[in-house]
């Protein structure tokens, strides 16, 4: 429920106004000291009903406009000379909601019906001049209420446009900064990492060609260079990513598993269910979970095998990554930035993530993501 300037919920404010207007109308009607006839009781009921109807003016401005108008005509016909205050509030709410044409038609009808109702009840037999003055006053109040509603509607529209402009400006600045970072990374790191990787590859190739034993440190440098190049490429793609670049999803996971296999890890992939029904946001999150998990396995787990299993169920997508490395309770209790990032992505989509050592050895990462197929 929305709140106003002083923290009062909008619904509470609406009821306070409705009860206040109903009470004012009822007090004005009681001041006439009428007898408790059936017609008089009907008039009192219409006074109260017209005021209380204003509680729904935000949710249903047009029906409230009709109800307050009928109530005003009704209690005028029942010999109650009470201003149509509730109808003025309804005019303001309807115009503010953008129903200008309906409000004009309803108000013209009211201006014609109120004098007829008053004449039918015998309220104004004092002459044509009084009736004309009363009609002019009612028209002035209706115009004022409509003008107030239109002014506030235009102010809210301008405020919304200003907010959208601020959001677009902030998004454009973020995009520019992201591209700037991508250029800086490309200029400062890509060349150096490429040189390291190429030199390491050449050194390993020459050593093996000459029948010499390749030092473990050199192999480690080569693998680190490959991994750094992959991560830098992925980072640059993420930084340069915009609406024109298709994001990585389930279709790219086989490439991840294949790439993990090239590092010496025996990695397998199993996908069940209908992949084409998976929303893009869920697919991107699963891709990042698998990517981060395989990276952690290659870096820290000292594992020989890893399995990736994706199950696309009717309302849930489940992903599980297992390895046979050295997963320990310490790793689970002190997660790194990668695990925190996975948890944030999953939580943002209303899913659940579990990352912990397996009882039979190794480590497991499991996530369940709800599939909102209407989005």
N, C-alpha and C positions, 0 to 999 in steps of 0.2 A: 504494500500500500504506500502511495506517495505521501510525502510530508511537506508541509508548507514552511514558511520562513521561521516560525517559532517551534517547529518540530511536531505540530499537531497533524495527525493523519487526515488526508483529504475527506475520507468517509465521515469522520467525526465532525469536521467542519460543516459538511453538507447537512448532517442531521441537526446540528445546532442552529444553522440558518433556517432549516425547514420548520423546526419546532418553534423558533422565534417568530417567523412569519405567520404560522398557524395561530399562535397565541395572540399576536397583534390583531389579526383578522377577527378572531373570536371575541376579543375584548371590544373591538369596534362594533361588531354585531350585537353584543350584549348591551351596549350603551343605548340601544334603541328601545329597550324595555318592552319587548313584544310578549304576547301571551304564548304559553307552551302548546301551540297548536301543532298539528302534524306538518303543516307547511313551514312553521317556524323551526321545528326540529330538523326538517330537511335542509333549511337554509344554514343552520349551525353546522350540520354535518358537511355540507359543501364547503363552508369556510375552512373547516379543519382539514378536509381532504385536499383542497387546493394548496394549502400551505405545506402539508406533509409530503405531497408529491414531489416537492423540490429536492428531497433527499436523493432522488434518482436522476437529477438533471445532468450529471456528468456522463452516466452510463447510457441513458436513453433520452437525449434532449428533445427529440421530436415528439415522442409519446407524452412526455411531461408538458410540452407546449400545448398539446391537444387537451390533456386532462385539466390543466389550470384554466385554459380558456373556457371549457365546458362548465367547470365549477363556477367561474365568474359570471357567466350568463345565467347559470342556474340560480345562484343566490340573489342576483338582481331580479330575476323573475319571481323569486319568493319574497319580494318586498324588503330586501336588505340593501341599503344604499352604502355599500362598502367598496372602496377603490380596489381595482384588480391588481393588487401589489404582487401576488404570487405569479400572475401572468407576466408582469414586467421582469421578474427574475428569470422566468422561463425564456423570454425573448432574448435576454442577455446571454443565457447559456447556449441557446440554439445558434445564435449568430456567431458566438465564440467558437462553436464546433464547426462552423462553415455552412450551416443550413440557411443561407440567406433567402433564397427564393421561397422556400416553404414558410419561413417566418413572415415574409411580406404578405403572402397569400392569407396566412392564418390571422395576421393582424388586421388586414382589411376586412376580413370576415367578422372579426371581433368588433371593430369600429361600427360595423353595420348592425351587429346583433345586440350589443349592449344597450343602445337607445331603445330598440324595440322591446327588449326585456324590461327595461325601466318603465316604458309607457304601458306595457301590459300589466305591470304590477301597480300602476297608478302613482309611482314615486314622483314623477315630474309633470305635474299638470300646471306648473306655474307659467308656462309660456315657451315660445319658440326660441327667444333670445337665450334663456338659461340653457336649453338643450344644445344650442350652437356653441356656447361657451364651454360647456362640459365636454363636447366632442373635440374642440380644439385642445383643451387641456389633456385629454386622453391621448390624442395624436402626438402632442409634444412629449409626453412621458414615454410613449412607445419609441419615438425616434431617438430619444436620449438613451434608452436601454439598448436599442440596437446599435447605436453609435459606440457605446461603451464596449459592447461585446466585439464589434468589428475592430476597434482600436487595440484591444488586448490580443485578439487573434493575429493581427498584423505584427504586433510586438513579439509574440511568441514565434511567429514564422521567421522574423529577422534574427531572433536569438538562435533558432535552430540552424539557420544558414551560416551565422557567424561561427557556431560550434563546428559545423561540417568543414568550414574553411580552415579553422584552426587544426582540425584533425588531418585534413589533406596537406596542410603546410608541414605539420610535424612528420607525416608519413614521407613526404617528398625529401625533407631534410635527412630523415633516417636512411632513405634509399641512397642519397648522395654520399652520406658518411660511410655506408656499407661499401659502395663502389670505391670510395677513396681508400678504405682499409684493404680492399682486395687488390688495388693497384700497388699499394705499399708492400703488401706481402709478396706479390708477384715480383716486384722489382728487387726486393731485398733478400728474398729467401729462395725463390725458384732456381735461379742460376747456381747458387752455391750448393744447394742440395743435389741438383742435377750433376754437377761436377763431382761431388763426393760419390754419388751412386755409380757414375760411369767409371771413375777411377777404381773403385772397389771391384766392379764387374771385370774390368780389364785385368786387374791384378790376380783375381781368382782364376780367370781364364788362362792367363799366362802360366801360373803356377801349375795348374792341372795339365796343361799342354806339355810342360817340361817334366812331368812326372813327380813334381815336388808335393810335399804335404802342405795343404792350405792351412794356415794358422786359424785357430778358432776366433781370434780377435778380428781377423779380416772378414771371415764369414759373418760375424756379428755386425761389422760395419756395413757390409753389403745388405743384409736383411734390414738393418735400421734405416739405411738409405732408401730402400724400396718402400718401407712402411711410412717413412716421413714424406716421400713423394706422393704416396696414395692419400695420406691424411691432408697434406697441403692442397692437393687437387680437390678433395672433397670440401675442404674449407672454402676454397675460392669459389667453387660451384655454389655453395650455400650463400656466400656473401653476395655473389652476382645474381642469385636467383630472384626472379620477379615473376609477374603474372604471365609473361610470354614463354617462360621456361617450364616445361612439365616437371613436376616434382618426382623424386624417386619413390616408388611404392612396391607392391608385392612382385611386380614383374621384374624388378631388378635384384630381388633376393638371390636367385640362382647365381648371378654374377658374383655376389658377395661370398657365397659358399664356395664357388669355384676358385675365387681368389684366395680364400683361406686354405684351400687344398694345395695351392702352389707354394705356400710357405712351409709345407711339410706336414700339415695337420690333416688327418683323415676325417674330412667333414662330409656329412650326409644331409640331405634335405628331403623332407616329406611334406607335401601340401595336400590337404583333403578339403573338399567342398567347392563351392562356386566362388571363384575369385572376382569375377566381374561384378558381383553384387556388393563388394566391399567399398564403403565410402573412401574418398581420397585421403581424408585426414587420418583415418584408421590405418590405411595402407602406408602412409608416410611414417607414422609412429612405429609400426611393426618393422619397417625397414631400418629405422634408427636403432631400435632395440637389438635386432639381429646384428647390425653393424658394430654397435658398441660391445655386445657380448663377444663376438668373434675377435674383436681387437683386444679385449681384456684377456681372452684365452691365449691368444698368440703372445701377448706381452708377459703375463704374470702366472699363468696356470701351469706351464710346463706340461701341457696335455698332449696325448697322442691322438685321441679321437674326440670328435664333437658331433653332436646331432642337433639339427634344427627341425622342429615339427610345428606346422601351422595347420590349425583346424578351423575351417570357416563354417561355423554352425548357423542355424537360421537367425538367431538373434545375438550371437556372440562370436567374436574371433579370438581364439586362444593360440598363443605362441609359447613354445618351450625350447630352451637351448640348454643342453646338457654337455658336460665334458668330464673326462677322467683325470683331471689335473689335481693340483694340490689345494683344493678349496678348504678353508678352515673357518671356524667360528669368528676368528679375528677379522677376516675379510668381510664377513657379513655384517659385523657390528660396526665397522668403520668404513662405510662405503665411500668411494671416490666421487669425483665430480660427475663422471660418466653415469654411475648408478643413480645419482641424484637427478641428473637430467632425464634419465629414463622414467623415474618415478613421477617427475613433474609432468612429462608428456602424457603418461597413462592417466594420472589423476585429472588432468585437464579434460580428458574425454570421458570421465566418469568410470574408469576401469580400475583394475587392481593389479598390483605388481608384487611378486614374491621372488627374492633372490637370497639363496642360502646354500650351504654345503649339503651334499647328498650323503645319506647314511652309508652307501656303498662306496663312497669316495668321489671326489670331483665336486663340481659346483653346478647349480641349476638356476636358471632365470625363467620365471613363468609370468605371463601377463594375460589377462582377460579384458577385452575391450568390447563394450556394447555396440551393436550395429544399429544406428538410426537410419533405416532405409528410406525414410521420408525426406531426408535432407539432401 
